[in-house]
Amino acid sequence: MSSGDMGAIFDMEKGSKSVFEVEDAKNCLLPMGHISDIIGKKFNVDRVTCDKFSVHSHVKALECQKQGW
């Protein structure tokens, strides 16, 4: 994600113009990478903290799978 142009995913010229008439649909046009940056800044959560949380979550999930949960 960090090496690509996340803004180029949705081509506004090829999408339906009616998407701009629905607020929830308009809000979905921002790529997830952009959203995570915005949320991180808003709640003062840095990348290292997010990565540590992610690793811990994956470790727990793997342990649960090993235990058959």
C-alpha positions in Angstrom: 0.0 0.0 0.0 2.7 2.5 0.9 4.4 2.2 -2.6 1.3 2.7 -4.7 -1.0 5.6 -5.6 -4.0 4.9 -3.5 -5.8 7.9 -5.0 -5.8 6.3 -8.5 -8.0 3.3 -7.5 -11.3 4.9 -8.4 -11.5 6.7 -11.7 -14.2 9.3 -11.3 -14.8 9.5 -15.0 -15.7 5.8 -15.2 -17.9 5.7 -12.1 -21.6 6.3 -12.0 -22.4 10.0 -11.3 -25.3 8.9 -9.1 -22.8 7.8 -6.4 -22.4 11.4 -5.5 -26.1 11.7 -4.7 -25.8 9.3 -1.7 -23.8 10.5 1.3 -22.7 7.0 2.4 -21.6 6.2 -1.1 -19.6 9.4 -1.4 -17.9 8.6 1.9 -16.7 5.3 0.5 -14.6 6.9 -2.2 -11.6 7.5 0.1 -9.2 4.5 -0.1 -8.5 2.7 3.2 -4.9 3.8 3.3 -6.1 7.5 3.4 -8.7 6.7 6.0 -6.2 5.1 8.3 -3.9 8.1 8.1 -6.7 10.4 8.9 -7.9 8.3 11.9 -4.3 7.9 13.2 -3.8 11.6 13.2 -7.2 12.3 14.7 -6.6 9.9 17.7 -2.8 10.4 17.9 -2.0 6.8 17.1 1.4 6.3 15.4 2.4 3.6 12.9 4.6 1.7 15.3 1.7 1.4 17.8 -0.6 0.1 15.0 2.0 -2.4 13.8 2.6 -3.7 17.3 -1.1 -4.1 17.8 -1.4 -5.9 14.5 1.4 -8.3 15.3 -0.1 -9.1 18.7 -3.5 -9.7 17.1 -2.1 -12.1 14.6 -0.2 -14.0 17.3 -3.4 -14.4 19.3 -5.3 -15.5 16.2 -2.7 -18.1 15.3 -2.7 -19.5 18.9 -6.5 -19.7 18.8 -6.3 -21.6 15.5 -3.7 -24.0 16.9 -6.1 -24.7 19.8 -9.0 -25.3 17.5 -11.0 -22.2 18.5 
